[in-house]
Amino acid sequence: MNLLSTIPILRIFSVDKAYEFYRDFLGFTVAWEHRYEPALPLYASVKRGNIELHLSEHHGDASPGSTVFIPMQGIDELCRELNAKAYGYARPGIEEAGHGRTMQIADPFGNRLRFCELAP
């Protein structure tokens, strides 16, 4: 057996707000989109570096209010990059935690992304 990776599914309620946050603010790219028909809910993949997230408008896929833990290196650089964008709904900061330095950002749907530069 070979477990390869995890891909969290996050519930969204607006494609425009999701893309404004994940693509325009956080710098993810849209890898692909799927709808069973044009008027039906979106299921999409966004990626940045080695991180992939699935965004879903389907009510049964996920519950809003989830937290995704994202280990990383270069948290100061990411924090500066994001704050330089002057996004109207988030001004992230870095906090010291026992396991490392964290930066938590909530998306427009109540999901939280917790970026963490782990302590050595």
CNS distance restraints for C-alpha pairs under 8 A (distance, minus, plus):
assign (resid   7 and name CA) (resid  52 and name CA) 5.90 0.50 0.50
assign (resid   7 and name CA) (resid  53 and name CA) 5.56 0.50 0.50
assign (resid   7 and name CA) (resid  54 and name CA) 6.72 0.50 0.50
assign (resid   8 and name CA) (resid  52 and name CA) 7.70 0.50 0.50
assign (resid   8 and name CA) (resid  53 and name CA) 5.43 0.50 0.50
assign (resid   8 and name CA) (resid  54 and name CA) 6.13 0.50 0.50
assign (resid   8 and name CA) (resid  68 and name CA) 7.23 0.50 0.50
assign (resid   9 and name CA) (resid  53 and name CA) 6.18 0.50 0.50
assign (resid   9 and name CA) (resid  54 and name CA) 4.58 0.50 0.50
assign (resid   9 and name CA) (resid  55 and name CA) 5.76 0.50 0.50
assign (resid   9 and name CA) (resid  56 and name CA) 6.82 0.50 0.50
assign (resid   9 and name CA) (resid  61 and name CA) 7.10 0.50 0.50
assign (resid   9 and name CA) (resid  62 and name CA) 6.35 0.50 0.50
assign (resid  10 and name CA) (resid  53 and name CA) 7.33 0.50 0.50
assign (resid  10 and name CA) (resid  54 and name CA) 6.14 0.50 0.50
assign (resid  10 and name CA) (resid  55 and name CA) 4.98 0.50 0.50
assign (resid  10 and name CA) (resid  56 and name CA) 6.13 0.50 0.50
assign (resid  10 and name CA) (resid  61 and name CA) 7.88 0.50 0.50
assign (resid  10 and name CA) (resid  62 and name CA) 5.95 0.50 0.50
assign (resid  10 and name CA) (resid  63 and name CA) 7.40 0.50 0.50
assign (resid  10 and name CA) (resid  64 and name CA) 7.06 0.50 0.50
assign (resid  10 and name CA) (resid  66 and name CA) 7.34 0.50 0.50
assign (resid  10 and name CA) (resid 111 and name CA) 7.11 0.50 0.50
assign (resid  11 and name CA) (resid  55 and name CA) 5.99 0.50 0.50
assign (resid  11 and name CA) (resid  56 and name CA) 5.05 0.50 0.50
assign (resid  11 and name CA) (resid  57 and name CA) 5.96 0.50 0.50
assign (resid  11 and name CA) (resid  58 and name CA) 7.38 0.50 0.50
assign (resid  11 and name CA) (resid  59 and name CA) 7.45 0.50 0.50
assign (resid  11 and name CA) (resid  61 and name CA) 6.97 0.50 0.50
assign (resid  11 and name CA) (resid  62 and name CA) 5.28 0.50 0.50
assign (resid  11 and name CA) (resid  63 and name CA) 6.02 0.50 0.50
assign (resid  11 and name CA) (resid  64 and name CA) 5.50 0.50 0.50
assign (resid  11 and name CA) (resid 109 and name CA) 7.31 0.50 0.50
assign (resid  11 and name CA) (resid 111 and name CA) 7.90 0.50 0.50
assign (resid  12 and name CA) (resid  18 and name CA) 6.66 0.50 0.50
assign (resid  12 and name CA) (resid  55 and name CA) 6.27 0.50 0.50
assign (resid  12 and name CA) (resid  56 and name CA) 5.66 0.50 0.50
assign (resid  12 and name CA) (resid  57 and name CA) 5.17 0.50 0.50
assign (resid  12 and name CA) (resid  64 and name CA) 7.57 0.50 0.50
assign (resid  12 and name CA) (resid 109 and name CA) 5.99 0.50 0.50
assign (resid  13 and name CA) (resid  18 and name CA) 7.92 0.50 0.50
assign (resid  13 and name CA) (resid  57 and name CA) 5.70 0.50 0.50
assign (resid  13 and name CA) (resid 109 and name CA) 6.96 0.50 0.50
assign (resid  14 and name CA) (resid  18 and name CA) 6.07 0.50 0.50
assign (resid  14 and name CA) (resid  57 and name CA) 7.57 0.50 0.50
assign (resid  15 and name CA) (resid  19 and name CA) 6.07 0.50 0.50
assign (resid  15 and name CA) (resid  42 and name CA) 7.53 0.50 0.50
assign (resid  16 and name CA) (resid  20 and name CA) 6.08 0.50 0.50
assign (resid  17 and name CA) (resid  21 and name CA) 6.19 0.50 0.50
assign (resid  17 and name CA) (resid 108 and name CA) 6.88 0.50 0.50
assign (resid  18 and name CA) (resid  22 and name CA) 5.89 0.50 0.50
assign (resid  18 and name CA) (resid  23 and name CA) 7.79 0.50 0.50
assign (resid  18 and name CA) (resid 107 and name CA) 7.76 0.50 0.50
assign (resid  18 and name CA) (resid 108 and name CA) 7.19 0.50 0.50
assign (resid  19 and name CA) (resid  23 and name CA) 4.98 0.50 0.50
assign (resid  19 and name CA) (resid  24 and name CA) 6.50 0.50 0.50
assign (resid  20 and name CA) (resid  24 and name CA) 4.91 0.50 0.50
assign (resid  20 and name CA) (resid  25 and name CA) 6.33 0.50 0.50
assign (resid  21 and name CA) (resid  25 and name CA) 4.95 0.50 0.50
assign (resid  21 and name CA) (resid  26 and name CA) 6.25 0.50 0.50
assign (resid  21 and name CA) (resid 107 and name CA) 6.70 0.50 0.50
assign (resid  21 and name CA) (resid 108 and name CA) 7.48 0.50 0.50
assign (resid  22 and name CA) (resid  26 and name CA) 4.98 0.50 0.50
assign (resid  22 and name CA) (resid  27 and name CA) 6.41 0.50 0.50
assign (resid  22 and name CA) (resid  28 and name CA) 5.63 0.50 0.50
assign (resid  22 and name CA) (resid  29 and name CA) 7.98 0.50 0.50
assign (resid  22 and name CA) (resid  46 and name CA) 7.56 0.50 0.50
assign (resid  23 and name CA) (resid  27 and name CA) 4.88 0.50 0.50
assign (resid  23 and name CA) (resid  28 and name CA) 4.55 0.50 0.50
assign (resid  23 and name CA) (resid  29 and name CA) 5.64 0.50 0.50
assign (resid  23 and name CA) (resid  30 and name CA) 7.11 0.50 0.50
assign (resid  23 and name CA) (resid  46 and name CA) 7.73 0.50 0.50
assign (resid  24 and name CA) (resid  28 and name CA) 7.52 0.50 0.50
assign (resid  25 and name CA) (resid  82 and name CA) 6.66 0.50 0.50
assign (resid  25 and name CA) (resid  85 and name CA) 6.96 0.50 0.50
assign (resid  25 and name CA) (resid  87 and name CA) 6.67 0.50 0.50
assign (resid  26 and name CA) (resid  82 and name CA) 6.75 0.50 0.50
assign (resid  27 and name CA) (resid  48 and name CA) 6.82 0.50 0.50
assign (resid  28 and name CA) (resid  46 and name CA) 5.76 0.50 0.50
assign (resid  28 and name CA) (resid  47 and name CA) 5.05 0.50 0.50
assign (resid  28 and name CA) (resid  48 and name CA) 4.66 0.50 0.50
assign (resid  29 and name CA) (resid  46 and name CA) 5.36 0.50 0.50
assign (resid  29 and name CA) (resid  47 and name CA) 5.33 0.50 0.50
assign (resid  29 and name CA) (resid  48 and name CA) 6.43 0.50 0.50
assign (resid  30 and name CA) (resid  44 and name CA) 7.34 0.50 0.50
assign (resid  30 and name CA) (resid  45 and name CA) 5.98 0.50 0.50
assign (resid  30 and name CA) (resid  46 and name CA) 4.45 0.50 0.50
assign (resid  30 and name CA) (resid  47 and name CA) 6.54 0.50 0.50
assign (resid  31 and name CA) (resid  44 and name CA) 7.51 0.50 0.50
assign (resid  31 and name CA) (resid  45 and name CA) 5.32 0.50 0.50
assign (resid  31 and name CA) (resid  46 and name CA) 5.37 0.50 0.50
assign (resid  31 and name CA) (resid  47 and name CA) 6.45 0.50 0.50
assign (resid  32 and name CA) (resid  44 and name CA) 5.63 0.50 0.50
assign (resid  32 and name CA) (resid  45 and name CA) 5.42 0.50 0.50
assign (resid  32 and name CA) (resid  46 and name CA) 7.41 0.50 0.50
assign (resid  33 and name CA) (resid  42 and name CA) 6.87 0.50 0.50
assign (resid  33 and name CA) (resid  43 and name CA) 5.92 0.50 0.50
assign (resid  33 and name CA) (resid  44 and name CA) 4.24 0.50 0.50
assign (resid  33 and name CA) (resid  45 and name CA) 6.55 0.50 0.50
assign (resid  34 and name CA) (resid  42 and name CA) 5.93 0.50 0.50
assign (resid  34 and name CA) (resid  43 and name CA) 5.18 0.50 0.50
assign (resid  34 and name CA) (resid  44 and name CA) 6.04 0.50 0.50
assign (resid  35 and name CA) (resid  39 and name CA) 7.91 0.50 0.50
assign (resid  35 and name CA) (resid  40 and name CA) 5.97 0.50 0.50
assign (resid  35 and name CA) (resid  41 and name CA) 6.13 0.50 0.50
assign (resid  35 and name CA) (resid  42 and name CA) 5.22 0.50 0.50
assign (resid  35 and name CA) (resid  43 and name CA) 6.44 0.50 0.50
assign (resid  36 and name CA) (resid  40 and name CA) 6.35 0.50 0.50
assign (resid  36 and name CA) (resid  41 and name CA) 7.91 0.50 0.50
assign (resid  41 and name CA) (resid  56 and name CA) 7.45 0.50 0.50
assign (resid  41 and name CA) (resid  57 and name CA) 5.10 0.50 0.50
assign (resid  41 and name CA) (resid  58 and name CA) 5.81 0.50 0.50
assign (resid  42 and name CA) (resid  55 and name CA) 7.82 0.50 0.50
assign (resid  42 and name CA) (resid  56 and name CA) 5.89 0.50 0.50
assign (resid  42 and name CA) (resid  57 and name CA) 5.38 0.50 0.50
assign (resid  42 and name CA) (resid  58 and name CA) 7.21 0.50 0.50
assign (resid  43 and name CA) (resid  54 and name CA) 7.05 0.50 0.50
assign (resid  43 and name CA) (resid  55 and name CA) 5.75 0.50 0.50
assign (resid  43 and name CA) (resid  56 and name CA) 4.47 0.50 0.50
assign (resid  43 and name CA) (resid  57 and name CA) 6.41 0.50 0.50
assign (resid  43 and name CA) (resid  58 and name CA) 7.39 0.50 0.50
assign (resid  44 and name CA) (resid  54 and name CA) 5.57 0.50 0.50
assign (resid  44 and name CA) (resid  55 and name CA) 5.19 0.50 0.50
assign (resid  44 and name CA) (resid  56 and name CA) 6.49 0.50 0.50
assign (resid  45 and name CA) (resid  52 and name CA) 6.78 0.50 0.50
assign (resid  45 and name CA) (resid  53 and name CA) 5.77 0.50 0.50
assign (resid  45 and name CA) (resid  54 and name CA) 4.48 0.50 0.50
assign (resid  45 and name CA) (resid  55 and name CA) 6.23 0.50 0.50
assign (resid  46 and name CA) (resid  52 and name CA) 5.74 0.50 0.50
assign (resid  46 and name CA) (resid  53 and name CA) 5.41 0.50 0.50
assign (resid  46 and name CA) (resid  54 and name CA) 6.33 0.50 0.50
assign (resid  46 and name CA) (resid  55 and name CA) 7.56 0.50 0.50
assign (resid  47 and name CA) (resid  51 and name CA) 5.57 0.50 0.50
assign (resid  47 and name CA) (resid  52 and name CA) 4.44 0.50 0.50
assign (resid  47 and name CA) (resid  53 and name CA) 6.44 0.50 0.50
assign (resid  48 and name CA) (resid  52 and name CA) 6.70 0.50 0.50
assign (resid  51 and name CA) (resid  70 and name CA) 7.97 0.50 0.50
assign (resid  56 and name CA) (resid  61 and name CA) 6.77 0.50 0.50
assign (resid  56 and name CA) (resid  62 and name CA) 7.74 0.50 0.50
assign (resid  58 and name CA) (resid  62 and name CA) 7.97 0.50 0.50
assign (resid  59 and name CA) (resid  63 and name CA) 7.89 0.50 0.50
assign (resid  64 and name CA) (resid 109 and name CA) 6.24 0.50 0.50
assign (resid  64 and name CA) (resid 110 and name CA) 5.75 0.50 0.50
assign (resid  64 and name CA) (resid 111 and name CA) 5.77 0.50 0.50
assign (resid  65 and name CA) (resid 109 and name CA) 7.31 0.50 0.50
assign (resid  65 and name CA) (resid 110 and name CA) 4.66 0.50 0.50
assign (resid  65 and name CA) (resid 111 and name CA) 4.38 0.50 0.50
assign (resid  65 and name CA) (resid 112 and name CA) 6.89 0.50 0.50
assign (resid  66 and name CA) (resid 110 and name CA) 7.39 0.50 0.50
assign (resid  66 and name CA) (resid 111 and name CA) 4.82 0.50 0.50
assign (resid  66 and name CA) (resid 112 and name CA) 6.18 0.50 0.50
assign (resid  67 and name CA) (resid 111 and name CA) 5.82 0.50 0.50
assign (resid  67 and name CA) (resid 112 and name CA) 4.54 0.50 0.50
assign (resid  67 and name CA) (resid 113 and name CA) 5.78 0.50 0.50
assign (resid  67 and name CA) (resid 114 and name CA) 6.87 0.50 0.50
assign (resid  68 and name CA) (resid 111 and name CA) 7.94 0.50 0.50
assign (resid  68 and name CA) (resid 112 and name CA) 6.28 0.50 0.50
assign (resid  68 and name CA) (resid 113 and name CA) 4.97 0.50 0.50
assign (resid  68 and name CA) (resid 114 and name CA) 5.95 0.50 0.50
assign (resid  69 and name CA) (resid 113 and name CA) 6.31 0.50 0.50
assign (resid  69 and name CA) (resid 114 and name CA) 4.84 0.50 0.50
assign (resid  69 and name CA) (resid 115 and name CA) 6.15 0.50 0.50
assign (resid  69 and name CA) (resid 116 and name CA) 7.26 0.50 0.50
assign (resid  70 and name CA) (resid 113 and name CA) 7.14 0.50 0.50
assign (resid  70 and name CA) (resid 114 and name CA) 5.90 0.50 0.50
assign (resid  70 and name CA) (resid 115 and name CA) 4.68 0.50 0.50
assign (resid  70 and name CA) (resid 116 and name CA) 6.01 0.50 0.50
assign (resid  71 and name CA) (resid 115 and name CA) 5.96 0.50 0.50
assign (resid  71 and name CA) (resid 116 and name CA) 4.83 0.50 0.50
assign (resid  71 and name CA) (resid 117 and name CA) 5.91 0.50 0.50
assign (resid  71 and name CA) (resid 118 and name CA) 6.76 0.50 0.50
assign (resid  72 and name CA) (resid 115 and name CA) 6.63 0.50 0.50
assign (resid  72 and name CA) (resid 116 and name CA) 5.75 0.50 0.50
assign (resid  72 and name CA) (resid 117 and name CA) 5.09 0.50 0.50
assign (resid  72 and name CA) (resid 118 and name CA) 7.40 0.50 0.50
assign (resid  73 and name CA) (resid 116 and name CA) 7.82 0.50 0.50
assign (resid  73 and name CA) (resid 117 and name CA) 5.33 0.50 0.50
assign (resid  73 and name CA) (resid 118 and name CA) 7.91 0.50 0.50
assign (resid  74 and name CA) (resid  78 and name CA) 6.47 0.50 0.50
assign (resid  74 and name CA) (resid 117 and name CA) 7.14 0.50 0.50
assign (resid  75 and name CA) (resid  79 and name CA) 6.07 0.50 0.50
assign (resid  75 and name CA) (resid  94 and name CA) 7.93 0.50 0.50
assign (resid  75 and name CA) (resid 101 and name CA) 7.77 0.50 0.50
assign (resid  75 and name CA) (resid 102 and name CA) 7.81 0.50 0.50
assign (resid  75 and name CA) (resid 103 and name CA) 7.65 0.50 0.50
assign (resid  75 and name CA) (resid 115 and name CA) 7.48 0.50 0.50
assign (resid  75 and name CA) (resid 116 and name CA) 7.18 0.50 0.50
assign (resid  75 and name CA) (resid 117 and name CA) 6.12 0.50 0.50
assign (resid  76 and name CA) (resid  80 and name CA) 6.23 0.50 0.50
assign (resid  76 and name CA) (resid  94 and name CA) 7.77 0.50 0.50
assign (resid  77 and name CA) (resid  81 and name CA) 6.13 0.50 0.50
assign (resid  78 and name CA) (resid  82 and name CA) 6.15 0.50 0.50
assign (resid  79 and name CA) (resid  83 and name CA) 6.14 0.50 0.50
assign (resid  79 and name CA) (resid  92 and name CA) 6.56 0.50 0.50
assign (resid  79 and name CA) (resid  93 and name CA) 6.71 0.50 0.50
assign (resid  79 and name CA) (resid  94 and name CA) 7.47 0.50 0.50
assign (resid  79 and name CA) (resid 103 and name CA) 7.72 0.50 0.50
assign (resid  80 and name CA) (resid  84 and name CA) 6.01 0.50 0.50
assign (resid  81 and name CA) (resid  85 and name CA) 6.86 0.50 0.50
assign (resid  82 and name CA) (resid  86 and name CA) 7.40 0.50 0.50
assign (resid  82 and name CA) (resid  87 and name CA) 7.74 0.50 0.50
assign (resid  82 and name CA) (resid  91 and name CA) 7.77 0.50 0.50
assign (resid  82 and name CA) (resid  92 and name CA) 7.53 0.50 0.50
assign (resid  83 and name CA) (resid  87 and name CA) 7.22 0.50 0.50
assign (resid  83 and name CA) (resid  91 and name CA) 5.85 0.50 0.50
assign (resid  83 and name CA) (resid  92 and name CA) 6.83 0.50 0.50
assign (resid  86 and name CA) (resid  91 and name CA) 7.47 0.50 0.50
assign (resid  87 and name CA) (resid  91 and name CA) 7.23 0.50 0.50
assign (resid  90 and name CA) (resid 105 and name CA) 7.11 0.50 0.50
assign (resid  90 and name CA) (resid 106 and name CA) 7.85 0.50 0.50
assign (resid  92 and name CA) (resid 103 and name CA) 6.49 0.50 0.50
assign (resid  92 and name CA) (resid 104 and name CA) 6.94 0.50 0.50
assign (resid  92 and name CA) (resid 105 and name CA) 6.31 0.50 0.50
assign (resid  93 and name CA) (resid 103 and name CA) 5.82 0.50 0.50
assign (resid  93 and name CA) (resid 104 and name CA) 7.72 0.50 0.50
assign (resid  94 and name CA) (resid 101 and name CA) 6.40 0.50 0.50
assign (resid  94 and name CA) (resid 102 and name CA) 5.45 0.50 0.50
assign (resid  94 and name CA) (resid 103 and name CA) 4.68 0.50 0.50
assign (resid  94 and name CA) (resid 104 and name CA) 7.84 0.50 0.50
assign (resid  95 and name CA) (resid 101 and name CA) 5.60 0.50 0.50
assign (resid  95 and name CA) (resid 102 and name CA) 5.23 0.50 0.50
assign (resid  95 and name CA) (resid 103 and name CA) 6.32 0.50 0.50
assign (resid  96 and name CA) (resid 100 and name CA) 6.24 0.50 0.50
assign (resid  96 and name CA) (resid 101 and name CA) 4.61 0.50 0.50
assign (resid  96 and name CA) (resid 102 and name CA) 6.38 0.50 0.50
assign (resid  97 and name CA) (resid 101 and name CA) 5.67 0.50 0.50
assign (resid  97 and name CA) (resid 102 and name CA) 6.79 0.50 0.50
assign (resid  98 and name CA) (resid 119 and name CA) 7.90 0.50 0.50
assign (resid  99 and name CA) (resid 118 and name CA) 5.85 0.50 0.50
assign (resid  99 and name CA) (resid 119 and name CA) 5.61 0.50 0.50
assign (resid 100 and name CA) (resid 116 and name CA) 6.35 0.50 0.50
assign (resid 100 and name CA) (resid 117 and name CA) 5.51 0.50 0.50
assign (resid 100 and name CA) (resid 118 and name CA) 4.18 0.50 0.50
assign (resid 100 and name CA) (resid 119 and name CA) 4.30 0.50 0.50
assign (resid 101 and name CA) (resid 116 and name CA) 5.57 0.50 0.50
assign (resid 101 and name CA) (resid 117 and name CA) 5.23 0.50 0.50
assign (resid 101 and name CA) (resid 118 and name CA) 6.47 0.50 0.50
assign (resid 101 and name CA) (resid 119 and name CA) 7.25 0.50 0.50
assign (resid 102 and name CA) (resid 114 and name CA) 6.52 0.50 0.50
assign (resid 102 and name CA) (resid 115 and name CA) 5.53 0.50 0.50
assign (resid 102 and name CA) (resid 116 and name CA) 4.35 0.50 0.50
assign (resid 102 and name CA) (resid 117 and name CA) 6.43 0.50 0.50
assign (resid 103 and name CA) (resid 114 and name CA) 5.77 0.50 0.50
assign (resid 103 and name CA) (resid 115 and name CA) 5.17 0.50 0.50
assign (resid 103 and name CA) (resid 116 and name CA) 6.48 0.50 0.50
assign (resid 104 and name CA) (resid 112 and name CA) 6.50 0.50 0.50
assign (resid 104 and name CA) (resid 113 and name CA) 5.57 0.50 0.50
assign (resid 104 and name CA) (resid 114 and name CA) 4.28 0.50 0.50
assign (resid 104 and name CA) (resid 115 and name CA) 6.14 0.50 0.50
assign (resid 105 and name CA) (resid 112 and name CA) 5.58 0.50 0.50
assign (resid 105 and name CA) (resid 113 and name CA) 5.32 0.50 0.50
assign (resid 105 and name CA) (resid 114 and name CA) 6.56 0.50 0.50
assign (resid 106 and name CA) (resid 110 and name CA) 5.88 0.50 0.50
assign (resid 106 and name CA) (resid 111 and name CA) 5.52 0.50 0.50
assign (resid 106 and name CA) (resid 112 and name CA) 4.27 0.50 0.50
assign (resid 106 and name CA) (resid 113 and name CA) 6.28 0.50 0.50
assign (resid 107 and name CA) (resid 111 and name CA) 5.41 0.50 0.50
assign (resid 107 and name CA) (resid 112 and name CA) 6.20 0.50 0.50
assign (resid 107 and name CA) (resid 113 and name CA) 7.69 0.50 0.50
